[in-house]
């Protein structure tokens, strides 16, 4: 089972929820898909045992063979290629390329070949286990999107294990890729005007995928979220209280489940509520 934790914006407690669930659930894997700024390792403190560079294919054009017919540019759905016939020039806009290979496929002169480009890496590690249970994607600086790495990580996952997917924040393509990998989605939301507004945007994406979803309210105090919850017919999986002590411990890289029994039980309640909405039961570690 793959559980994705998403949020409409940063700072809503997405990684807090993901890391604590990963530590609490029996034999679970933590998967950091926030490849632009992965920080789950600050809380789980894994031992990294393997690193793999991640490559995509980009076109390399042989100007000596190119006849500037324009077939490559005309068939590129992302406008990553442009042919200027008057001066016999080919332009490649790398940031627009989606690595689909259509340009090399349609070229009648075999003037385009695909070459490897490293855009980041995938790290494998372990925490509280003899086996690998930590996977982290890291995007190189100045790369346009981390979606290929997220898709690459998704292909590593199987249906037999429990994965906690720490998705990127926001409502962009990498978020959609992370949600598509999941069987269940947790929406992390904070009870503020910005939190509710951006949470509604993220919820629209989740609805578009038809994935089952529940809400965890972070920094919960007395603010009323009834309108948001009732309007969208959402299941509240749990609530994390708004306390200074939590913020202080978080800033030191501590997990909430290790603070006290009340917070540990709050995360156990989240697991129990997920179990009510799914046929597969998830178990948690006893103290």
C-alpha positions in Angstrom: 0.0 0.0 0.0 1.3 3.5 -0.9 0.1 6.4 1.1 0.9 9.9 -0.2 1.0 12.9 2.1 0.3 16.1 0.1 -0.3 19.8 0.9 -1.4 22.8 -1.0 1.7 24.8 0.2 4.8 24.4 2.3 4.8 24.5 6.0 1.6 22.7 6.7 3.2 19.6 8.3 3.4 17.3 5.4 6.9 16.0 6.3 6.0 15.9 10.0 3.1 13.6 9.3 5.1 11.5 6.8 8.1 10.9 8.9 6.2 10.1 12.1 3.9 7.6 10.3 7.0 6.0 8.6 8.6 5.5 12.0 5.4 4.2 13.7 4.1 1.8 11.0 5.4 -1.7 11.1 7.9 -2.5 8.2 7.1 0.7 6.3 9.3 2.5 3.8 9.7 6.3 3.9 9.9 7.7 0.3 10.9 11.4 0.0 9.5 12.6 -3.3 10.0 16.2 -2.5 13.1 16.0 -4.8 13.7 19.8 -4.9 14.2 20.1 -1.2 14.1 16.6 0.5 14.4 16.9 4.3 12.9 13.7 5.7 16.4 12.6 6.6 16.6 15.4 9.2 14.1 13.5 11.3 14.6 9.9 10.4 18.4 10.2 10.3 19.0 7.2 8.0 22.3 5.6 7.2 22.7 6.1 3.4 24.0 2.8 2.0 23.7 3.4 -1.8 23.4 6.3 -4.2 22.4 6.1 -7.9 22.6 8.8 -10.4 19.3 9.3 -12.3 19.4 9.9 -16.1 17.0 11.1 -18.7 17.4 11.0 -22.5 17.8 14.3 -24.4 18.2 14.7 -28.2 21.6 15.4 -29.7 21.4 16.8 -33.3 23.9 16.1 -36.0 23.9 19.3 -38.0 25.8 17.6 -40.9 23.0 15.1 -41.4 20.0 17.5 -40.7 18.1 18.7 -43.7 16.0 21.1 -41.6 12.7 19.4 -42.8 11.0 20.4 -39.5 9.5 17.0 -38.7 11.1 16.9 -35.3 9.8 20.4 -34.3 6.4 19.8 -35.8 6.0 16.5 -33.8 7.3 17.8 -30.5 4.3 18.4 -28.2 6.3 20.6 -25.9 7.9 22.9 -28.4 11.4 22.0 -27.2 12.7 22.1 -30.8 12.6 24.9 -33.4 13.9 24.8 -37.0 14.9 28.0 -38.7 15.1 26.9 -42.4 16.2 30.3 -43.7 19.6 30.1 -41.9 19.7 26.3 -41.5 19.7 26.3 -37.8 18.2 24.0 -35.2 17.4 25.3 -31.7 16.9 22.9 -28.7 15.2 24.3 -25.6 16.3 21.8 -23.0 14.1 22.9 -20.1 11.0 22.2 -22.3 12.0 18.7 -23.2 10.0 15.8 -21.7 12.4 13.1 -22.9 9.8 11.3 -24.9 12.0 10.4 -27.9 9.5 11.4 -30.6 12.1 13.7 -32.3 14.6 10.9 -32.9 11.8 8.5 -33.9 10.4 10.8 -36.7 13.7 12.1 -38.1 14.0 10.7 -41.6 17.8 11.3 -41.8 18.8 9.7 -38.5 20.2 13.1 -37.6 19.0 12.9 -34.0 20.2 10.5 -31.3 19.3 10.4 -27.7 22.0 10.8 -25.1 22.1 10.5 -21.3 21.8 13.5 -19.0 22.1 13.2 -15.2 19.4 15.3 -13.5 19.8 14.1 -10.0 20.1 11.0 -7.9 18.2 8.4 -5.8 19.6 7.6 -2.3 18.8 4.4 -0.4 19.2 4.1 3.3 17.9 2.5 6.5 16.6 3.7 9.9 15.7 1.4 12.7 16.1 -1.6 10.4 18.7 -4.0 9.0 17.1 -3.5 5.5 16.7 -0.5 3.3 13.5 1.4 4.2 14.5 4.9 3.2 14.3 6.2 -0.4 15.1 9.8 -1.3 15.1 11.6 -4.6 17.4 14.6 -5.1 17.2 16.9 -8.1 20.3 18.7 -9.3 20.4 22.5 -9.1 19.1 24.4 -12.1 17.0 21.5 -13.4 13.5 22.5 -14.6 11.4 19.6 -13.0 11.8 16.7 -10.7 8.9 14.7 -12.3 11.2 12.2 -14.1 12.9 11.3 -10.8 9.5 10.9 -9.0 8.3 8.6 -11.8 11.6 6.7 -11.6 11.1 6.2 -7.8 7.5 5.1 -8.4 8.7 2.2 -10.6 10.7 0.9 -7.7 7.7 0.4 -5.5 5.6 -2.7 -5.3 2.1 -3.6 -3.9 3.3 -5.9 -1.1 4.9 -3.3 1.2 3.7 -0.1 2.9 5.2 3.1 1.5 4.8 6.6 3.0 5.3 9.0 0.1 6.3 12.5 1.2 5.1 14.4 -1.9 6.3 17.8 -3.0 4.2 20.8 -1.8 1.9 22.7 -4.0 -0.2 21.8 -7.0 2.3 21.2 -9.8 3.2 18.3 -12.1 5.5 16.6 -9.5 2.7 16.6 -7.1 0.4 14.9 -9.6 3.1 12.3 -10.3 3.3 11.5 -6.6 -0.4 11.2 -6.2 -0.7 8.9 -9.2 1.7 6.6 -7.4 -0.5 6.3 -4.4 -3.3 4.1 -3.3 -4.5 6.6 -0.6 -3.9 10.3 -0.1 -3.5 12.3 3.2 -4.1 16.0 2.8 -2.2 17.9 5.4 -3.9 21.2 6.1 -3.5 24.0 8.6 -6.6 26.0 9.8 -5.6 29.4 8.4 -7.0 31.3 5.4 -4.0 30.5 3.2 -3.9 26.9 4.4 -7.6 26.3 3.6 -7.3 28.1 0.2 -4.3 26.1 -0.9 -5.7 23.0 0.6 -8.7 23.3 -1.6 -6.5 23.6 -4.7 -4.6 20.4 -3.7 -7.9 18.7 -3.0 -9.1 19.4 -6.6 -6.1 17.5 -7.9 -6.7 14.6 -5.6 -10.4 14.5 -6.7 -9.3 14.4 -10.4 -7.4 11.2 -9.7 -10.3 9.5 -7.9 -7.9 8.4 -5.1 -9.4 7.9 -1.6 -8.5 10.8 0.7 -8.5 11.9 4.3 -7.4 15.0 6.1 -5.0 15.6 8.9 -5.3 19.0 10.6 -1.9 20.3 11.7 -1.5 23.2 14.2 -5.0 22.6 15.3 -6.5 24.9 17.9 -10.0 26.3 18.0 -10.3 27.4 14.4 -13.4 26.0 12.7 -12.9 24.0 9.5 -16.4 22.6 9.4 -17.3 24.5 6.2 -14.3 23.2 4.3 -14.7 19.6 5.7 -18.5 19.4 5.1 -18.4 21.1 1.7 -15.9 18.5 0.4 -17.4 15.6 2.5 -13.9 14.8 3.9 -12.9 12.3 6.5 -10.8 13.7 9.3 -8.0 11.2 10.0 -6.5 13.1 12.9 -5.5 16.4 14.5 -2.0 17.6 15.6 -2.3 20.3 18.3 -0.8 23.8 18.0 1.8 24.0 20.7 5.1 25.8 21.1 6.8 22.7 22.4 6.0 20.8 19.2 7.6 23.6 17.1 10.7 23.6 19.4 11.2 19.9 19.1 10.5 19.9 15.4 13.3 22.6 14.9 15.7 20.1 16.5 14.8 17.3 14.2 12.8 15.3 16.8 9.8 13.1 16.0 6.5 13.9 17.7 5.7 10.3 18.5 8.8 10.3 20.8 7.6 13.3 22.7 4.8 11.9 24.7 2.0 9.3 24.7 -0.7 11.8 23.7 1.1 12.7 20.4 2.0 9.0 19.8 -1.7 8.1 20.2 -2.7 10.9 17.9 -0.7 9.3 15.1 -2.0 5.8 16.0 -5.5 7.3 15.6 -4.5 8.4 12.1 -3.5 4.9 11.2 -6.7 3.4 12.7 -8.8 5.9 10.6 -6.9 5.0 7.4 -7.6 1.3 8.2 -11.4 2.1 8.3 -11.2 3.4 4.8 -9.1 0.6 3.3 -9.4 -3.1 3.0 -5.7 -3.6 3.9 -4.9 -3.2 7.5 -1.8 -1.3 8.6 -0.2 -2.2 12.0 1.9 0.1 14.2 4.8 -0.6 16.4 4.1 -1.3 20.1 6.1 0.6 22.6 
